[in-house]
Amino acid sequence: MPAVTVENPLTLPRVTAAAGAPQRPVLYVGTAPSGFEGEGFPVRRAFAGINYKYLDPFIMMDQMGEVDYAAGEPKGTPWHPHRGFETVTYIIDGTFVHRDSHGGGGVITDGDTQWMTAGSGLLHIETPPEELVMSGGLFHGLQLWVNLPAEDKMIAPKYQDIRGGSVKLLASQDGGALLRLIAGDVAGHAGPGATHTPITMIHASVSPGAEVTLPWRSDFNALAYGLAGYGAAGAEGRPFGTGQTVVFGDGDSLTIRAAAAEKQDSRSERFEVVLLGGRPIREPMQHYGPFVMNTHAELAQAFDDYQAGRLGVIPTA
């Protein structure tokens, strides 16, 4: 996984939970079903089957790949609308090109993140670059949807281009885990992503046999998703691995540990985990396709606005 890394994590600021901080227990471990998105690229639906009260403010998350495309196989999405939430696309391997009708866009690769606030609405497209289509190659990433509170659903669209080099790099106390803080804060350290809804997003690489215990805001929920490898969650050591989501209960800290080296995937020597937390919005949510609003009437209005061309015009150049 060529996401941003360092040769020696012990050179980084180290974080740990306060002694005696209540541990968050594991409430649930679910396995993501597989499917296809856009023009046919494979995804795992990380939050499928999980009660929304444990996800709020997150709506959905797809693990895109990991897939090793042959020449001519890479796929993306056609132009499509969004309103009422934010999409966060994190690329670990490969390259994706984003364009939207509000003028946002760019190329993201190997540890970069694109953060699109759809707000009042826009059209966008995500495609592999022509050279990747011609050559094929490895593609792996995540797309996370983050809800917006009612007061922010109709704000002007915004695009953030978060280069991998701007991600805050941290380490566990003994250096056994590398933490990439993409958004939010942990132990007084802040990630580069600017969020309307308070959240924390971390990509952790945990060395075989190592353990990391992090402080976690008590007013946030807590989720962990296995990108690659095997390990356990919580003080109770609940097993989980690639394609599985952990839902934590209440507390002020959370623990992830990696299984021994012989139990890891051959393609990834470390246990790769995404950690998510956010302050629940606790408002009614109506989600249908590309629109996330508070009422059925607002959903209907979003569809009407899209059909009338009020969510933007596809750029011609």
C-alpha positions in Angstrom: 0.0 0.0 0.0 1.8 3.1 -1.2 -0.3 5.5 0.9 1.9 8.1 2.6 4.3 6.4 5.0 7.6 6.9 6.9 10.6 4.6 7.3 10.7 4.9 11.1 7.4 5.8 12.9 9.4 6.5 16.1 10.5 9.8 14.5 6.8 10.9 14.6 4.8 12.5 17.4 3.3 9.6 19.5 -0.2 9.4 20.9 -1.7 7.3 23.6 -4.9 7.3 25.7 -4.7 8.5 29.3 -4.2 5.8 31.9 -7.6 4.5 33.0 -9.6 6.1 30.2 -12.7 3.9 29.8 -12.4 1.5 26.8 -15.0 1.4 24.2 -16.5 -2.1 24.0 -17.2 -3.8 20.7 -21.0 -3.9 20.0 -21.0 -5.5 16.6 -18.8 -6.8 13.8 -20.3 -7.0 10.3 -19.0 -8.3 7.0 -19.4 -6.0 4.0 -21.2 -7.4 1.0 -19.7 -7.0 -2.4 -21.2 -5.2 -5.4 -20.5 -2.9 -8.3 -20.6 0.9 -8.6 -20.6 3.4 -11.4 -19.6 1.8 -14.7 -18.8 -1.5 -13.0 -15.9 -1.2 -10.6 -16.1 -3.6 -7.7 -16.9 -2.3 -4.2 -17.5 -3.6 -0.7 -20.5 -1.9 1.1 -18.8 -1.3 4.5 -21.9 -0.1 6.4 -24.5 -2.5 4.9 -26.9 -3.9 7.6 -25.7 -1.5 10.4 -28.3 0.5 12.2 -28.0 4.2 11.3 -28.0 5.2 14.9 -24.5 3.8 15.2 -23.3 5.4 11.9 -24.7 9.0 12.2 -23.3 11.3 10.8 -21.8 8.8 8.3 -24.2 7.6 5.6 -22.3 5.0 3.6 -18.8 3.9 2.8 -17.5 1.8 -0.2 -14.1 0.1 -0.4 -13.2 0.5 -4.0 -11.2 -2.6 -5.0 -8.5 -3.7 -4.3 -8.5 -4.7 -7.9 -5.6 -5.3 -10.4 -7.0 -4.2 -13.7 -5.9 -5.5 -17.1 -5.4 -3.0 -19.9 -8.7 -1.5 -21.0 -10.5 -2.6 -17.8 -10.3 0.5 -15.4 -13.7 2.0 -14.8 -15.2 5.1 -13.2 -18.6 6.8 -12.9 -20.7 8.8 -15.4 -21.8 12.3 -14.6 -24.3 12.2 -11.7 -25.8 14.7 -9.2 -25.5 15.1 -5.4 -27.1 17.3 -2.8 -27.2 17.5 1.0 -23.9 15.8 2.1 -20.2 15.5 1.5 -18.2 12.8 -0.3 -14.7 11.9 0.8 -12.6 9.9 -1.7 -9.3 8.5 -0.4 -7.1 6.8 -2.9 -4.5 4.3 -1.6 -3.4 2.7 -4.9 -3.9 4.0 -8.4 -5.3 7.3 -9.7 -8.7 8.9 -10.0 -9.7 12.1 -11.8 -12.6 14.2 -10.4 -14.5 17.0 -12.2 -17.6 18.8 -11.1 -20.0 21.4 -12.4 -19.0 23.9 -9.7 -15.4 24.1 -11.0 -13.8 21.7 -8.5 -11.6 18.9 -9.7 -8.2 17.3 -9.7 -6.2 14.1 -9.9 -5.7 12.1 -6.7 -3.3 9.2 -6.2 -1.5 7.2 -3.6 -2.6 8.8 -0.3 -4.5 11.8 -1.7 -8.0 12.7 -0.7 -10.7 14.7 -2.5 -13.3 16.2 -0.2 -16.4 17.4 -2.1 -19.1 19.3 -0.2 -22.2 18.9 -2.5 -24.3 21.2 -0.3 -27.1 22.7 -2.5 -26.2 20.5 -5.4 -23.8 19.8 -8.3 -22.9 17.3 -10.9 -19.7 15.4 -10.8 -17.8 12.6 -12.5 -15.0 10.3 -11.4 -12.8 8.5 -13.9 -9.5 6.7 -14.2 -7.0 8.7 -16.3 -6.5 7.6 -19.9 -3.0 6.2 -19.2 -4.4 3.9 -16.5 -7.1 2.7 -18.8 -4.5 1.9 -21.5 -2.0 0.2 -19.2 -4.2 -1.3 -16.4 -2.9 -1.5 -12.9 -3.7 -1.6 -9.2 -6.7 0.4 -7.9 -7.7 0.7 -4.3 -9.5 3.4 -2.3 -12.5 4.4 -0.2 -15.4 6.7 -0.7 -17.2 7.9 2.5 -20.4 9.9 2.6 -20.8 12.4 5.5 -24.2 13.9 6.2 -24.7 17.6 6.6 -27.1 19.1 9.3 -30.2 20.7 8.0 -28.8 24.2 8.4 -25.9 23.3 6.1 -27.6 21.2 3.4 -28.1 24.1 1.0 -24.7 25.7 1.5 -22.6 26.5 -1.6 -20.7 23.5 -3.0 -17.0 23.3 -2.1 -14.0 21.2 -3.1 -10.9 20.4 -1.0 -7.8 18.8 -2.6 -5.9 17.1 0.2 -2.5 16.0 -0.9 -1.1 12.9 0.8 1.9 15.0 1.9 -0.3 17.3 4.0 -1.8 14.4 6.1 -0.8 14.6 9.8 1.5 11.5 10.5 1.5 10.2 14.0 2.6 6.9 15.8 1.4 4.8 18.6 3.4 5.0 21.9 5.8 2.2 20.9 5.9 3.0 17.2 4.1 -0.2 16.2 1.3 1.7 14.5 1.5 4.5 11.9 -1.5 6.8 12.0 -2.5 9.0 9.0 -4.8 11.7 10.4 -6.8 12.9 7.4 -9.5 14.9 9.2 -10.4 15.9 12.7 -8.2 15.7 15.7 -6.7 13.1 18.1 -4.6 13.9 21.2 -4.3 17.5 20.2 -3.1 16.8 16.7 -5.3 18.0 13.7 -5.7 16.6 10.2 -5.9 18.9 7.1 -9.5 18.1 6.1 -12.0 20.9 6.9 -15.3 19.4 8.0 -18.8 21.0 8.4 -19.9 18.0 10.6 -17.3 17.3 13.3 -15.6 14.0 12.4 -12.2 12.2 12.8 -10.8 10.0 10.0 -7.6 8.0 10.4 -5.8 5.4 8.3 -3.8 3.2 10.6 -1.1 0.7 9.7 -0.5 -1.7 12.6 2.6 -3.9 12.6 2.1 -7.6 13.2 1.5 -8.3 16.9 1.4 -4.6 17.8 -1.4 -2.8 19.6 -2.6 0.9 19.5 -4.9 2.5 22.1 -6.1 6.0 21.1 -8.1 8.6 23.0 -11.5 9.1 21.4 -13.9 11.9 22.0 -16.8 10.7 24.2 -19.3 12.7 22.2 -18.3 10.9 18.9 -19.3 7.5 17.7 -16.5 5.1 16.8 -16.1 2.7 13.8 -13.2 0.6 12.5 -13.0 -0.9 9.0 -10.5 -3.5 7.9 -8.8 -2.6 4.6 -6.3 -5.4 4.6 -5.1 -8.0 7.0 -6.4 -9.4 10.3 -6.5 -8.3 14.0 -8.8 -7.6 16.8 -10.7 -4.7 18.3 -11.4 -3.6 21.9 -10.0 -4.7 25.2 -11.9 -7.9 24.7 -10.0 -8.7 21.5 -12.9 -9.2 19.1 -11.5 -10.6 15.8 -12.0 -8.7 12.6 -10.3 -8.4 9.3 -10.5 -7.3 5.6 -13.9 -6.2 4.6 -15.3 -6.1 8.1 -16.7 -3.1 10.1 -16.5 -2.8 13.9 -19.1 -0.7 15.8 -17.8 0.4 19.2 -19.9 1.5 22.2 -19.4 4.4 24.5 -16.0 5.3 26.2 -13.0 7.5 26.0 -10.5 5.3 24.2 -10.4 2.5 21.7 -7.9 -0.3 21.0 -6.9 -2.1 17.8 -4.3 -4.9 17.6 -2.8 -6.7 14.7 -2.5 -10.5 14.4 0.9 -12.2 14.1 2.8 -11.9 10.8 1.8 -15.4 9.6 -1.9 -14.5 9.8 -1.6 -11.3 7.7 -2.4 -11.1 4.0 0.5 -11.9 1.7 -0.3 -8.6 -0.1 0.0 -6.4 3.1 2.4 -7.2 5.9 0.5 -4.8 8.3 -3.1 -4.7 9.5 -4.6 -1.7 7.6 -7.6 -0.1 9.3 -9.7 3.0 8.8 -10.9 4.6 12.0 -13.9 6.9 11.9 -15.7 8.9 14.5 -18.2 11.8 14.3 -20.7 13.8 16.4 -24.2 12.4 15.6 -26.5 14.9 14.0 -29.6 13.3 15.3 -32.0 14.7 12.7 -34.4 12.9 10.4 -32.6 11.6 7.3 -34.2 10.8 4.0 -31.7 9.2 1.6 -32.5 8.2 -2.0 -29.8 7.6 -4.6 -27.6 10.7 -4.9 -29.6 12.9 -2.5 -29.6 13.0 1.3 -32.1 15.4 2.8 -34.3 15.7 5.9 -37.8 15.2 4.4 -39.5 13.5 1.5 -40.5 16.9 0.2 -36.9 18.0 0.1 -36.0 14.8 -1.8 -38.7 15.5 -4.3 -37.4 19.0 -4.7 -33.9 17.8 -5.3 -35.1 15.5 -8.1 -37.1 18.3 -9.6 -34.1 20.7 -9.5 -31.9 18.1 -11.1 -34.3 17.4 -13.9 -34.7 21.1 -14.5 -31.0 21.6 -14.7 -30.7 23.6 -11.6 -27.9 21.5 -10.1 -25.4 22.6 -12.7 -24.3 22.1 -16.3 -21.8 19.5 -17.4 -18.6 21.4 -18.4 -17.8 21.2 -22.1 -14.0 21.5 -21.7 
